[in-house]
Every structure is written in structure tokens, then in C-alpha cells.
Amino acid sequence: MPAQNGNTESANADVAQLWRAWLSETERQLNGFFGEVLGTEQFAQLSGNFVDGYAVVQHSLNQSMERYLNTFNLPTHSDIVELGERLNTIEERISSLETTLHNVATQVGVPASAQVTQLRPRRTRQPKP
């Protein structure tokens, strides 16, 4: 039995060695092939044309989607971005007004911790009995 077990281990080692050798040789050949192909002017032109074509397709899809969303009166990406910019501008203006009011209040002598009354709508709707 020990002879068969040792024989099996050496056979497994030979198979693993063959596999490693085949894998490294295949990797070397593929690296050489792709190095030659990717380094050519034709490949550079092909990839440039592909990127140009992709940009045209992407642009037309964006326009189509924008028309589709406008048809159903839904906001587009550019609408959301514009809304965010406008909201940011409003927040900056409010912050500026708060700073100005705080400065005026301190000059007049009003304490900075004065409470602002909150107006609440009148409750006109009566609960159901």
C-alpha cells in the first residue's frame, strides 16, 4: 500500500506541475499577442471610433429619455440638478439674512436668544363625532 500512496502523490505533483507550466506558457503567449494587437495604430483608431460612436448613442438616448419624461411631465436629471442649485442659492441667501438680522439685533440690544413666535394655522375642521 505505501508504494501506491507514494506513487499517487508523485502523479498528483506531476499533474500540478504540468498545469502550472501550461498556465504560465498560455499567459506568456496571450500577453505577447495582446501586447502586439493593442499597441497598433489600427487598434487605437478602432477604440477611438468606438468611443465616438458610444458617445453619439449615449447622447441620443439622453435626448430621447428627456423627451419621454417631458411628455409625461416628469422631471429630468437636468431639472433636478437645476432645482438643487436654486435651493442652494436660496439657502445661502437665507443664511446671509440670518447673519444680517443677528448683527442688527446685537447692535440694537435685542438678546440673541429671543424666541420667535411660530404662527400656526387655525384649526377650522372639526373631528367627526
Backbone atoms as SQL, in Angstrom:
CREATE TABLE atoms (id INTEGER PRIMARY KEY, chain TEXT, resi INTEGER, resn TEXT, atom TEXT, x REAL, y REAL, z REAL);
INSERT INTO atoms VALUES
  (1, 'A', 1, 'MET', 'N', 0.789, -1.194, 0.000),
  (2, 'A', 1, 'MET', 'CA', 0.000, 0.000, 0.000),
  (3, 'A', 1, 'MET', 'C', 0.840, 1.271, 0.000),
  (4, 'A', 2, 'PRO', 'N', 1.940, 1.369, 0.770),
  (5, 'A', 2, 'PRO', 'CA', 2.715, 2.599, 0.774),
  (6, 'A', 2, 'PRO', 'C', 3.260, 2.941, -0.601),
  (7, 'A', 3, 'ALA', 'N', 3.566, 1.958, -1.403),
  (8, 'A', 3, 'ALA', 'CA', 4.103, 2.245, -2.728),
  (9, 'A', 3, 'ALA', 'C', 3.054, 2.919, -3.598),
  (10, 'A', 4, 'GLN', 'N', 1.796, 2.483, -3.466),
  (11, 'A', 4, 'GLN', 'CA', 0.743, 3.101, -4.261),
  (12, 'A', 4, 'GLN', 'C', 0.476, 4.525, -3.792),
  (13, 'A', 5, 'ASN', 'N', 0.488, 4.774, -2.492),
  (14, 'A', 5, 'ASN', 'CA', 0.236, 6.110, -1.958),
  (15, 'A', 5, 'ASN', 'C', 1.330, 7.073, -2.401),
  (16, 'A', 6, 'GLY', 'N', 2.570, 6.664, -2.343),
  (17, 'A', 6, 'GLY', 'CA', 3.681, 7.499, -2.800),
  (18, 'A', 6, 'GLY', 'C', 3.595, 7.737, -4.295),
  (19, 'A', 7, 'ASN', 'N', 3.183, 6.735, -5.020),
  (20, 'A', 7, 'ASN', 'CA', 3.041, 6.837, -6.466),
  (21, 'A', 7, 'ASN', 'C', 1.934, 7.833, -6.817),
  (22, 'A', 8, 'THR', 'N', 0.845, 7.812, -6.056),
  (23, 'A', 8, 'THR', 'CA', -0.273, 8.717, -6.295),
  (24, 'A', 8, 'THR', 'C', 0.141, 10.153, -6.014),
  (25, 'A', 9, 'GLU', 'N', 0.898, 10.352, -4.937),
  (26, 'A', 9, 'GLU', 'CA', 1.348, 11.704, -4.603),
  (27, 'A', 9, 'GLU', 'C', 2.272, 12.249, -5.683),
  (28, 'A', 10, 'SER', 'N', 3.160, 11.423, -6.229),
  (29, 'A', 10, 'SER', 'CA', 4.057, 11.898, -7.281),
  (30, 'A', 10, 'SER', 'C', 3.284, 12.163, -8.571),
  (31, 'A', 11, 'ALA', 'N', 2.232, 11.373, -8.823),
  (32, 'A', 11, 'ALA', 'CA', 1.402, 11.612, -10.009),
  (33, 'A', 11, 'ALA', 'C', 0.655, 12.934, -9.862),
  (34, 'A', 12, 'ASN', 'N', 0.139, 13.216, -8.652),
  (35, 'A', 12, 'ASN', 'CA', -0.541, 14.494, -8.401),
  (36, 'A', 12, 'ASN', 'C', 0.424, 15.660, -8.543),
  (37, 'A', 13, 'ALA', 'N', 1.645, 15.478, -8.086),
  (38, 'A', 13, 'ALA', 'CA', 2.652, 16.532, -8.205),
  (39, 'A', 13, 'ALA', 'C', 2.985, 16.772, -9.670),
  (40, 'A', 14, 'ASP', 'N', 3.078, 15.681, -10.456),
  (41, 'A', 14, 'ASP', 'CA', 3.362, 15.827, -11.889),
  (42, 'A', 14, 'ASP', 'C', 2.225, 16.561, -12.599),
  (43, 'A', 15, 'VAL', 'N', 0.985, 16.237, -12.251),
  (44, 'A', 15, 'VAL', 'CA', -0.173, 16.890, -12.870),
  (45, 'A', 15, 'VAL', 'C', -0.186, 18.370, -12.498),
  (46, 'A', 16, 'ALA', 'N', 0.085, 18.684, -11.237),
  (47, 'A', 16, 'ALA', 'CA', 0.110, 20.081, -10.802),
  (48, 'A', 16, 'ALA', 'C', 1.228, 20.841, -11.512),
  (49, 'A', 17, 'GLN', 'N', 2.377, 20.204, -11.665),
  (50, 'A', 17, 'GLN', 'CA', 3.497, 20.844, -12.361),
  (51, 'A', 17, 'GLN', 'C', 3.152, 21.076, -13.830),
  (52, 'A', 18, 'LEU', 'N', 2.538, 20.103, -14.463),
  (53, 'A', 18, 'LEU', 'CA', 2.110, 20.265, -15.860),
  (54, 'A', 18, 'LEU', 'C', 1.097, 21.409, -15.986),
  (55, 'A', 19, 'TRP', 'N', 0.165, 21.462, -15.047),
  (56, 'A', 19, 'TRP', 'CA', -0.842, 22.523, -15.063),
  (57, 'A', 19, 'TRP', 'C', -0.181, 23.896, -14.921),
  (58, 'A', 20, 'ARG', 'N', 0.741, 24.040, -13.982),
  (59, 'A', 20, 'ARG', 'CA', 1.450, 25.316, -13.794),
  (60, 'A', 20, 'ARG', 'C', 2.227, 25.700, -15.048),
  (61, 'A', 21, 'ALA', 'N', 2.895, 24.742, -15.648),
  (62, 'A', 21, 'ALA', 'CA', 3.672, 25.011, -16.855),
  (63, 'A', 21, 'ALA', 'C', 2.754, 25.445, -18.003),
  (64, 'A', 22, 'TRP', 'N', 1.646, 24.734, -18.191),
  (65, 'A', 22, 'TRP', 'CA', 0.700, 25.101, -19.241),
  (66, 'A', 22, 'TRP', 'C', 0.114, 26.489, -18.994),
  (67, 'A', 23, 'LEU', 'N', -0.242, 26.776, -17.758),
  (68, 'A', 23, 'LEU', 'CA', -0.834, 28.065, -17.409),
  (69, 'A', 23, 'LEU', 'C', 0.152, 29.205, -17.641),
  (70, 'A', 24, 'SER', 'N', 1.389, 29.048, -17.215),
  (71, 'A', 24, 'SER', 'CA', 2.371, 30.120, -17.402),
  (72, 'A', 24, 'SER', 'C', 2.693, 30.328, -18.884),
  (73, 'A', 25, 'GLU', 'N', 2.765, 29.236, -19.653),
  (74, 'A', 25, 'GLU', 'CA', 3.027, 29.361, -21.091),
  (75, 'A', 25, 'GLU', 'C', 1.854, 30.036, -21.800),
  (76, 'A', 26, 'THR', 'N', 0.638, 29.667, -21.442),
  (77, 'A', 26, 'THR', 'CA', -0.543, 30.292, -22.036),
  (78, 'A', 26, 'THR', 'C', -0.587, 31.778, -21.701),
  (79, 'A', 27, 'GLU', 'N', -0.297, 32.109, -20.469),
  (80, 'A', 27, 'GLU', 'CA', -0.294, 33.518, -20.059),
  (81, 'A', 27, 'GLU', 'C', 0.762, 34.311, -20.825),
  (82, 'A', 28, 'ARG', 'N', 1.940, 33.724, -21.006),
  (83, 'A', 28, 'ARG', 'CA', 3.004, 34.392, -21.753),
  (84, 'A', 28, 'ARG', 'C', 2.591, 34.636, -23.201),
  (85, 'A', 29, 'GLN', 'N', 1.962, 33.639, -23.825),
  (86, 'A', 29, 'GLN', 'CA', 1.539, 33.777, -25.219),
  (87, 'A', 29, 'GLN', 'C', 0.422, 34.810, -25.358),
  (88, 'A', 30, 'LEU', 'N', -0.541, 34.785, -24.439),
  (89, 'A', 30, 'LEU', 'CA', -1.625, 35.767, -24.501),
  (90, 'A', 30, 'LEU', 'C', -1.115, 37.185, -24.272),
  (91, 'A', 31, 'ASN', 'N', -0.203, 37.350, -23.336),
  (92, 'A', 31, 'ASN', 'CA', 0.380, 38.672, -23.096),
  (93, 'A', 31, 'ASN', 'C', 1.102, 39.178, -24.345),
  (94, 'A', 32, 'GLY', 'N', 1.837, 38.304, -24.997),
  (95, 'A', 32, 'GLY', 'CA', 2.529, 38.699, -26.226),
  (96, 'A', 32, 'GLY', 'C', 1.551, 39.077, -27.329),
  (97, 'A', 33, 'PHE', 'N', 0.512, 38.269, -27.497),
  (98, 'A', 33, 'PHE', 'CA', -0.477, 38.531, -28.544),
  (99, 'A', 33, 'PHE', 'C', -1.193, 39.860, -28.302),
  (100, 'A', 34, 'PHE', 'N', -1.705, 40.054, -27.095),
  (101, 'A', 34, 'PHE', 'CA', -2.441, 41.287, -26.816),
  (102, 'A', 34, 'PHE', 'C', -1.520, 42.498, -26.780),
  (103, 'A', 35, 'GLY', 'N', -0.275, 42.297, -26.409),
  (104, 'A', 35, 'GLY', 'CA', 0.684, 43.404, -26.474),
  (105, 'A', 35, 'GLY', 'C', 0.895, 43.869, -27.900),
  (106, 'A', 36, 'GLU', 'N', 0.966, 42.932, -28.830),
  (107, 'A', 36, 'GLU', 'CA', 1.124, 43.287, -30.250),
  (108, 'A', 36, 'GLU', 'C', -0.142, 43.930, -30.809),
  (109, 'A', 37, 'VAL', 'N', -1.295, 43.372, -30.478),
  (110, 'A', 37, 'VAL', 'CA', -2.555, 43.855, -31.040),
  (111, 'A', 37, 'VAL', 'C', -2.915, 45.232, -30.464),
  (112, 'A', 38, 'LEU', 'N', -2.816, 45.382, -29.166),
  (113, 'A', 38, 'LEU', 'CA', -3.230, 46.631, -28.537),
  (114, 'A', 38, 'LEU', 'C', -2.262, 47.773, -28.807),
  (115, 'A', 39, 'GLY', 'N', -1.068, 47.477, -29.237),
  (116, 'A', 39, 'GLY', 'CA', -0.085, 48.523, -29.495),
  (117, 'A', 39, 'GLY', 'C', -0.117, 49.068, -30.910),
  (118, 'A', 40, 'THR', 'N', -1.055, 48.617, -31.733),
  (119, 'A', 40, 'THR', 'CA', -1.072, 49.043, -33.126),
  (120, 'A', 40, 'THR', 'C', -1.909, 50.304, -33.313),
  (121, 'A', 41, 'GLU', 'N', -1.655, 50.998, -34.401),
  (122, 'A', 41, 'GLU', 'CA', -2.407, 52.207, -34.743),
  (123, 'A', 41, 'GLU', 'C', -3.848, 51.850, -35.110),
  (124, 'A', 42, 'GLN', 'N', -4.050, 50.701, -35.747),
  (125, 'A', 42, 'GLN', 'CA', -5.399, 50.282, -36.115),
  (126, 'A', 42, 'GLN', 'C', -6.277, 50.099, -34.875),
  (127, 'A', 43, 'PHE', 'N', -5.698, 49.511, -33.824),
  (128, 'A', 43, 'PHE', 'CA', -6.477, 49.327, -32.603),
  (129, 'A', 43, 'PHE', 'C', -6.808, 50.662, -31.970),
  (130, 'A', 44, 'ALA', 'N', -5.870, 51.597, -32.000),
  (131, 'A', 44, 'ALA', 'CA', -6.123, 52.927, -31.444),
  (132, 'A', 44, 'ALA', 'C', -7.254, 53.615, -32.205),
  (133, 'A', 45, 'GLN', 'N', -7.255, 53.496, -33.532),
  (134, 'A', 45, 'GLN', 'CA', -8.328, 54.078, -34.332),
  (135, 'A', 45, 'GLN', 'C', -9.660, 53.394, -34.043),
  (136, 'A', 46, 'LEU', 'N', -9.636, 52.068, -33.939),
  (137, 'A', 46, 'LEU', 'CA', -10.848, 51.322, -33.656),
  (138, 'A', 46, 'LEU', 'C', -11.437, 51.716, -32.302),
  (139, 'A', 47, 'SER', 'N', -10.602, 51.789, -31.287),
  (140, 'A', 47, 'SER', 'CA', -11.115, 52.146, -29.969),
  (141, 'A', 47, 'SER', 'C', -11.593, 53.597, -29.949),
  (142, 'A', 48, 'GLY', 'N', -10.914, 54.496, -30.667),
  (143, 'A', 48, 'GLY', 'CA', -11.372, 55.887, -30.755),
  (144, 'A', 48, 'GLY', 'C', -12.720, 55.989, -31.446),
  (145, 'A', 49, 'ASN', 'N', -12.892, 55.235, -32.536),
  (146, 'A', 49, 'ASN', 'CA', -14.180, 55.229, -33.239),
  (147, 'A', 49, 'ASN', 'C', -15.284, 54.637, -32.366),
  (148, 'A', 50, 'PHE', 'N', -14.944, 53.615, -31.609),
  (149, 'A', 50, 'PHE', 'CA', -15.933, 53.011, -30.712),
  (150, 'A', 50, 'PHE', 'C', -16.379, 54.012, -29.657),
  (151, 'A', 51, 'VAL', 'N', -15.432, 54.729, -29.064),
  (152, 'A', 51, 'VAL', 'CA', -15.772, 55.714, -28.037),
  (153, 'A', 51, 'VAL', 'C', -16.624, 56.837, -28.644),
  (154, 'A', 52, 'ASP', 'N', -16.286, 57.286, -29.846),
  (155, 'A', 52, 'ASP', 'CA', -17.085, 58.323, -30.515),
  (156, 'A', 52, 'ASP', 'C', -18.500, 57.820, -30.780),
  (157, 'A', 53, 'GLY', 'N', -18.618, 56.613, -31.286),
  (158, 'A', 53, 'GLY', 'CA', -19.938, 56.048, -31.551),
  (159, 'A', 53, 'GLY', 'C', -20.749, 55.873, -30.280),
  (160, 'A', 54, 'TYR', 'N', -20.095, 55.437, -29.216),
  (161, 'A', 54, 'TYR', 'CA', -20.770, 55.271, -27.935),
  (162, 'A', 54, 'TYR', 'C', -21.268, 56.608, -27.414),
  (163, 'A', 55, 'ALA', 'N', -20.476, 57.652, -27.581),
  (164, 'A', 55, 'ALA', 'CA', -20.887, 58.984, -27.122),
  (165, 'A', 55, 'ALA', 'C', -22.109, 59.466, -27.900),
  (166, 'A', 56, 'VAL', 'N', -22.145, 59.204, -29.216),
  (167, 'A', 56, 'VAL', 'CA', -23.299, 59.607, -30.029),
  (168, 'A', 56, 'VAL', 'C', -24.549, 58.850, -29.584),
  (169, 'A', 57, 'VAL', 'N', -24.426, 57.550, -29.368),
  (170, 'A', 57, 'VAL', 'CA', -25.566, 56.745, -28.924),
  (171, 'A', 57, 'VAL', 'C', -26.040, 57.211, -27.551),
  (172, 'A', 58, 'GLN', 'N', -25.113, 57.467, -26.645),
  (173, 'A', 58, 'GLN', 'CA', -25.474, 57.917, -25.299),
  (174, 'A', 58, 'GLN', 'C', -26.190, 59.262, -25.364),
  (175, 'A', 59, 'HIS', 'N', -25.705, 60.166, -26.202),
  (176, 'A', 59, 'HIS', 'CA', -26.329, 61.485, -26.340),
  (177, 'A', 59, 'HIS', 'C', -27.750, 61.358, -26.884),
  (178, 'A', 60, 'SER', 'N', -27.937, 60.517, -27.888),
  (179, 'A', 60, 'SER', 'CA', -29.279, 60.352, -28.459),
  (180, 'A', 60, 'SER', 'C', -30.224, 59.680, -27.460),
  (181, 'A', 61, 'LEU', 'N', -29.721, 58.727, -26.685),
  (182, 'A', 61, 'LEU', 'CA', -30.553, 58.105, -25.657),
  (183, 'A', 61, 'LEU', 'C', -30.952, 59.114, -24.590),
  (184, 'A', 62, 'ASN', 'N', -30.023, 59.982, -24.199),
  (185, 'A', 62, 'ASN', 'CA', -30.346, 61.010, -23.204),
  (186, 'A', 62, 'ASN', 'C', -31.417, 61.959, -23.730),
  (187, 'A', 63, 'GLN', 'N', -31.295, 62.355, -24.993),
  (188, 'A', 63, 'GLN', 'CA', -32.306, 63.239, -25.578),
  (189, 'A', 63, 'GLN', 'C', -33.660, 62.536, -25.656),
  (190, 'A', 64, 'SER', 'N', -33.664, 61.279, -26.052),
  (191, 'A', 64, 'SER', 'CA', -34.919, 60.530, -26.142),
  (192, 'A', 64, 'SER', 'C', -35.571, 60.402, -24.767),
  (193, 'A', 65, 'MET', 'N', -34.772, 60.102, -23.760),
  (194, 'A', 65, 'MET', 'CA', -35.313, 59.955, -22.411),
  (195, 'A', 65, 'MET', 'C', -35.849, 61.288, -21.902),
  (196, 'A', 66, 'GLU', 'N', -35.164, 62.371, -22.205),
  (197, 'A', 66, 'GLU', 'CA', -35.629, 63.678, -21.774),
  (198, 'A', 66, 'GLU', 'C', -36.964, 64.016, -22.439),
  (199, 'A', 67, 'ARG', 'N', -37.095, 63.726, -23.735),
  (200, 'A', 67, 'ARG', 'CA', -38.375, 63.958, -24.418),
  (201, 'A', 67, 'ARG', 'C', -39.473, 63.084, -23.822),
  (202, 'A', 68, 'TYR', 'N', -39.151, 61.839, -23.522),
  (203, 'A', 68, 'TYR', 'CA', -40.122, 60.925, -22.931),
  (204, 'A', 68, 'TYR', 'C', -40.596, 61.451, -21.576),
  (205, 'A', 69, 'LEU', 'N', -39.655, 61.867, -20.734),
  (206, 'A', 69, 'LEU', 'CA', -40.027, 62.373, -19.412),
  (207, 'A', 69, 'LEU', 'C', -40.818, 63.672, -19.519),
  (208, 'A', 70, 'ASN', 'N', -40.458, 64.536, -20.462),
  (209, 'A', 70, 'ASN', 'CA', -41.211, 65.778, -20.655),
  (210, 'A', 70, 'ASN', 'C', -42.623, 65.486, -21.140),
  (211, 'A', 71, 'THR', 'N', -42.785, 64.447, -21.934),
  (212, 'A', 71, 'THR', 'CA', -44.117, 64.075, -22.413),
  (213, 'A', 71, 'THR', 'C', -45.043, 63.739, -21.253),
  (214, 'A', 72, 'PHE', 'N', -44.514, 63.045, -20.265),
  (215, 'A', 72, 'PHE', 'CA', -45.316, 62.656, -19.109),
  (216, 'A', 72, 'PHE', 'C', -45.186, 63.647, -17.951),
  (217, 'A', 73, 'ASN', 'N', -44.611, 64.795, -18.227),
  (218, 'A', 73, 'ASN', 'CA', -44.481, 65.873, -17.241),
  (219, 'A', 73, 'ASN', 'C', -43.729, 65.401, -15.990),
  (220, 'A', 74, 'LEU', 'N', -42.636, 64.680, -16.208),
  (221, 'A', 74, 'LEU', 'CA', -41.782, 64.201, -15.125),
  (222, 'A', 74, 'LEU', 'C', -40.459, 64.958, -15.160),
  (223, 'A', 75, 'PRO', 'N', -39.828, 65.159, -14.004),
  (224, 'A', 75, 'PRO', 'CA', -38.562, 65.902, -14.001),
  (225, 'A', 75, 'PRO', 'C', -37.418, 65.077, -14.581),
  (226, 'A', 76, 'THR', 'N', -36.554, 65.755, -15.308),
  (227, 'A', 76, 'THR', 'CA', -35.366, 65.117, -15.867),
  (228, 'A', 76, 'THR', 'C', -34.197, 65.333, -14.920),
  (229, 'A', 77, 'HIS', 'N', -33.083, 64.713, -15.240),
  (230, 'A', 77, 'HIS', 'CA', -31.880, 64.883, -14.423),
  (231, 'A', 77, 'HIS', 'C', -31.456, 66.341, -14.375),
  (232, 'A', 78, 'SER', 'N', -31.500, 67.013, -15.515),
  (233, 'A', 78, 'SER', 'CA', -31.101, 68.422, -15.547),
  (234, 'A', 78, 'SER', 'C', -32.067, 69.273, -14.721),
  (235, 'A', 79, 'ASP', 'N', -33.357, 68.918, -14.688),
  (236, 'A', 79, 'ASP', 'CA', -34.315, 69.642, -13.854),
  (237, 'A', 79, 'ASP', 'C', -33.971, 69.491, -12.375),
  (238, 'A', 80, 'ILE', 'N', -33.615, 68.292, -11.969),
  (239, 'A', 80, 'ILE', 'CA', -33.271, 68.044, -10.565),
  (240, 'A', 80, 'ILE', 'C', -31.989, 68.789, -10.196),
  (241, 'A', 81, 'VAL', 'N', -31.004, 68.781, -11.096),
  (242, 'A', 81, 'VAL', 'CA', -29.752, 69.499, -10.830),
  (243, 'A', 81, 'VAL', 'C', -30.019, 70.998, -10.712),
  (244, 'A', 82, 'GLU', 'N', -30.829, 71.533, -11.616),
  (245, 'A', 82, 'GLU', 'CA', -31.163, 72.956, -11.576),
  (246, 'A', 82, 'GLU', 'C', -31.913, 73.298, -10.287),
  (247, 'A', 83, 'LEU', 'N', -32.821, 72.432, -9.874),
  (248, 'A', 83, 'LEU', 'CA', -33.556, 72.647, -8.632),
  (249, 'A', 83, 'LEU', 'C', -32.611, 72.642, -7.431),
  (250, 'A', 84, 'GLY', 'N', -31.650, 71.736, -7.431),
  (251, 'A', 84, 'GLY', 'CA', -30.663, 71.696, -6.345),
  (252, 'A', 84, 'GLY', 'C', -29.825, 72.962, -6.290),
  (253, 'A', 85, 'GLU', 'N', -29.433, 73.472, -7.462),
  (254, 'A', 85, 'GLU', 'CA', -28.645, 74.708, -7.495),
  (255, 'A', 85, 'GLU', 'C', -29.463, 75.878, -6.979),
  (256, 'A', 86, 'ARG', 'N', -30.730, 75.937, -7.384),
  (257, 'A', 86, 'ARG', 'CA', -31.588, 77.024, -6.916),
  (258, 'A', 86, 'ARG', 'C', -31.798, 76.938, -5.413),
  (259, 'A', 87, 'LEU', 'N', -31.992, 75.731, -4.903),
  (260, 'A', 87, 'LEU', 'CA', -32.173, 75.539, -3.466),
  (261, 'A', 87, 'LEU', 'C', -30.918, 75.945, -2.704),
  (262, 'A', 88, 'ASN', 'N', -29.761, 75.623, -3.241),
  (263, 'A', 88, 'ASN', 'CA', -28.506, 76.015, -2.613),
  (264, 'A', 88, 'ASN', 'C', -28.383, 77.544, -2.559),
  (265, 'A', 89, 'THR', 'N', -28.766, 78.218, -3.643),
  (266, 'A', 89, 'THR', 'CA', -28.723, 79.679, -3.670),
  (267, 'A', 89, 'THR', 'C', -29.673, 80.266, -2.638),
  (268, 'A', 90, 'ILE', 'N', -30.873, 79.697, -2.521),
  (269, 'A', 90, 'ILE', 'CA', -31.843, 80.176, -1.529),
  (270, 'A', 90, 'ILE', 'C', -31.306, 79.992, -0.120),
  (271, 'A', 91, 'GLU', 'N', -30.707, 78.841, 0.161),
  (272, 'A', 91, 'GLU', 'CA', -30.148, 78.589, 1.493),
  (273, 'A', 91, 'GLU', 'C', -29.032, 79.575, 1.822),
  (274, 'A', 92, 'GLU', 'N', -28.193, 79.883, 0.833),
  (275, 'A', 92, 'GLU', 'CA', -27.123, 80.856, 1.066),
  (276, 'A', 92, 'GLU', 'C', -27.698, 82.239, 1.368),
  (277, 'A', 93, 'ARG', 'N', -28.747, 82.626, 0.651),
  (278, 'A', 93, 'ARG', 'CA', -29.370, 83.926, 0.884),
  (279, 'A', 93, 'ARG', 'C', -30.024, 83.979, 2.254),
  (280, 'A', 94, 'ILE', 'N', -30.685, 82.904, 2.667),
  (281, 'A', 94, 'ILE', 'CA', -31.300, 82.862, 3.996),
  (282, 'A', 94, 'ILE', 'C', -30.232, 82.950, 5.077),
  (283, 'A', 95, 'SER', 'N', -29.135, 82.245, 4.874),
  (284, 'A', 95, 'SER', 'CA', -28.036, 82.307, 5.842),
  (285, 'A', 95, 'SER', 'C', -27.486, 83.725, 5.941),
  (286, 'A', 96, 'SER', 'N', -27.369, 84.394, 4.815),
  (287, 'A', 96, 'SER', 'CA', -26.903, 85.782, 4.816),
  (288, 'A', 96, 'SER', 'C', -27.885, 86.682, 5.555),
  (289, 'A', 97, 'LEU', 'N', -29.181, 86.481, 5.322),
  (290, 'A', 97, 'LEU', 'CA', -30.197, 87.270, 6.024),
  (291, 'A', 97, 'LEU', 'C', -30.156, 87.010, 7.526),
  (292, 'A', 98, 'GLU', 'N', -29.985, 85.758, 7.936),
  (293, 'A', 98, 'GLU', 'CA', -29.897, 85.434, 9.359),
  (294, 'A', 98, 'GLU', 'C', -28.702, 86.129, 10.002),
  (295, 'A', 99, 'THR', 'N', -27.587, 86.130, 9.310),
  (296, 'A', 99, 'THR', 'CA', -26.395, 86.795, 9.836),
  (297, 'A', 99, 'THR', 'C', -26.639, 88.290, 9.968),
  (298, 'A', 100, 'THR', 'N', -27.243, 88.890, 8.949),
  (299, 'A', 100, 'THR', 'CA', -27.533, 90.322, 8.996),
  (300, 'A', 100, 'THR', 'C', -28.495, 90.648, 10.123),
  (301, 'A', 101, 'LEU', 'N', -29.560, 89.838, 10.281),
  (302, 'A', 101, 'LEU', 'CA', -30.509, 90.077, 11.367),
  (303, 'A', 101, 'LEU', 'C', -29.855, 89.921, 12.733),
  (304, 'A', 102, 'HIS', 'N', -28.989, 88.954, 12.869),
  (305, 'A', 102, 'HIS', 'CA', -28.290, 88.759, 14.133),
  (306, 'A', 102, 'HIS', 'C', -27.404, 89.970, 14.443),
  (307, 'A', 103, 'ASN', 'N', -26.693, 90.468, 13.424),
  (308, 'A', 103, 'ASN', 'CA', -25.837, 91.642, 13.629),
  (309, 'A', 103, 'ASN', 'C', -26.659, 92.868, 14.004),
  (310, 'A', 104, 'VAL', 'N', -27.788, 93.077, 13.320),
  (311, 'A', 104, 'VAL', 'CA', -28.650, 94.229, 13.636),
  (312, 'A', 104, 'VAL', 'C', -29.231, 94.083, 15.036),
  (313, 'A', 105, 'ALA', 'N', -29.629, 92.866, 15.409),
  (314, 'A', 105, 'ALA', 'CA', -30.205, 92.639, 16.736),
  (315, 'A', 105, 'ALA', 'C', -29.189, 92.922, 17.835),
  (316, 'A', 106, 'THR', 'N', -27.952, 92.549, 17.643),
  (317, 'A', 106, 'THR', 'CA', -26.931, 92.820, 18.659),
  (318, 'A', 106, 'THR', 'C', -26.610, 94.310, 18.735),
  (319, 'A', 107, 'GLN', 'N', -26.681, 95.025, 17.605),
  (320, 'A', 107, 'GLN', 'CA', -26.435, 96.466, 17.621),
  (321, 'A', 107, 'GLN', 'C', -27.559, 97.213, 18.330),
  (322, 'A', 108, 'VAL', 'N', -28.794, 96.747, 18.168),
  (323, 'A', 108, 'VAL', 'CA', -29.946, 97.397, 18.783),
  (324, 'A', 108, 'VAL', 'C', -30.028, 97.028, 20.261),
  (325, 'A', 109, 'GLY', 'N', -29.540, 95.902, 20.625),
  (326, 'A', 109, 'GLY', 'CA', -29.561, 95.474, 22.023),
  (327, 'A', 109, 'GLY', 'C', -30.569, 94.382, 22.306),
  (328, 'A', 110, 'VAL', 'N', -31.127, 93.776, 21.296),
  (329, 'A', 110, 'VAL', 'CA', -32.069, 92.671, 21.489),
  (330, 'A', 110, 'VAL', 'C', -31.246, 91.418, 21.792),
  (331, 'A', 111, 'PRO', 'N', -31.600, 90.674, 22.833),
  (332, 'A', 111, 'PRO', 'CA', -30.833, 89.463, 23.134),
  (333, 'A', 111, 'PRO', 'C', -30.928, 88.451, 21.990),
  (334, 'A', 112, 'ALA', 'N', -29.828, 87.775, 21.766),
  (335, 'A', 112, 'ALA', 'CA', -29.758, 86.821, 20.648),
  (336, 'A', 112, 'ALA', 'C', -30.623, 85.594, 20.871),
  (337, 'A', 113, 'SER', 'N', -30.979, 85.316, 22.106),
  (338, 'A', 113, 'SER', 'CA', -31.773, 84.123, 22.392),
  (339, 'A', 113, 'SER', 'C', -33.267, 84.419, 22.430),
  (340, 'A', 114, 'ALA', 'N', -33.709, 85.531, 21.873),
  (341, 'A', 114, 'ALA', 'CA', -35.132, 85.869, 21.882),
  (342, 'A', 114, 'ALA', 'C', -35.909, 84.843, 21.059),
  (343, 'A', 115, 'GLN', 'N', -37.052, 84.434, 21.587),
  (344, 'A', 115, 'GLN', 'CA', -37.882, 83.440, 20.925),
  (345, 'A', 115, 'GLN', 'C', -38.663, 84.079, 19.778),
  (346, 'A', 116, 'VAL', 'N', -38.773, 83.362, 18.704),
  (347, 'A', 116, 'VAL', 'CA', -39.588, 83.793, 17.586),
  (348, 'A', 116, 'VAL', 'C', -40.904, 83.041, 17.681),
  (349, 'A', 117, 'THR', 'N', -41.994, 83.774, 17.615),
  (350, 'A', 117, 'THR', 'CA', -43.283, 83.107, 17.707),
  (351, 'A', 117, 'THR', 'C', -43.567, 82.380, 16.406),
  (352, 'A', 118, 'GLN', 'N', -44.132, 81.230, 16.544),
  (353, 'A', 118, 'GLN', 'CA', -44.478, 80.458, 15.363),
  (354, 'A', 118, 'GLN', 'C', -45.972, 80.580, 15.131),
  (355, 'A', 119, 'LEU', 'N', -46.309, 80.986, 13.933),
  (356, 'A', 119, 'LEU', 'CA', -47.706, 81.090, 13.580),
  (357, 'A', 119, 'LEU', 'C', -48.213, 79.713, 13.173),
  (358, 'A', 120, 'ARG', 'N', -49.351, 79.353, 13.723),
  (359, 'A', 120, 'ARG', 'CA', -49.949, 78.086, 13.374),
  (360, 'A', 120, 'ARG', 'C', -51.282, 78.365, 12.700),
  (361, 'A', 121, 'PRO', 'N', -51.623, 77.569, 11.725),
  (362, 'A', 121, 'PRO', 'CA', -52.921, 77.795, 11.088),
  (363, 'A', 121, 'PRO', 'C', -54.060, 77.489, 12.064),
  (364, 'A', 122, 'ARG', 'N', -55.150, 78.238, 11.892),
  (365, 'A', 122, 'ARG', 'CA', -56.298, 77.984, 12.759),
  (366, 'A', 122, 'ARG', 'C', -56.905, 76.645, 12.400),
  (367, 'A', 123, 'ARG', 'N', -57.369, 75.988, 13.401),
  (368, 'A', 123, 'ARG', 'CA', -57.982, 74.676, 13.197),
  (369, 'A', 123, 'ARG', 'C', -59.473, 74.884, 12.969),
  (370, 'A', 124, 'THR', 'N', -59.874, 74.794, 11.718),
  (371, 'A', 124, 'THR', 'CA', -61.270, 75.027, 11.374),
  (372, 'A', 124, 'THR', 'C', -62.034, 73.739, 11.129),
  (373, 'A', 125, 'ARG', 'N', -61.349, 72.704, 10.888),
  (374, 'A', 125, 'ARG', 'CA', -62.019, 71.428, 10.634),
  (375, 'A', 125, 'ARG', 'C', -62.280, 70.721, 11.941),
  (376, 'A', 126, 'GLN', 'N', -63.499, 70.324, 12.120),
  (377, 'A', 126, 'GLN', 'CA', -63.910, 69.670, 13.367),
  (378, 'A', 126, 'GLN', 'C', -63.830, 68.153, 13.190),
  (379, 'A', 127, 'PRO', 'N', -63.400, 67.442, 14.219),
  (380, 'A', 127, 'PRO', 'CA', -63.375, 65.976, 14.124),
  (381, 'A', 127, 'PRO', 'C', -64.783, 65.414, 14.007),
  (382, 'A', 128, 'LYS', 'N', -64.890, 64.265, 13.351),
  (383, 'A', 128, 'LYS', 'CA', -66.185, 63.615, 13.195),
  (384, 'A', 128, 'LYS', 'C', -66.614, 63.009, 14.519),
  (385, 'A', 129, 'PRO', 'N', -67.907, 63.119, 14.859),
  (386, 'A', 129, 'PRO', 'CA', -68.388, 62.543, 16.140),
  (387, 'A', 129, 'PRO', 'C', -68.452, 61.052, 16.125);
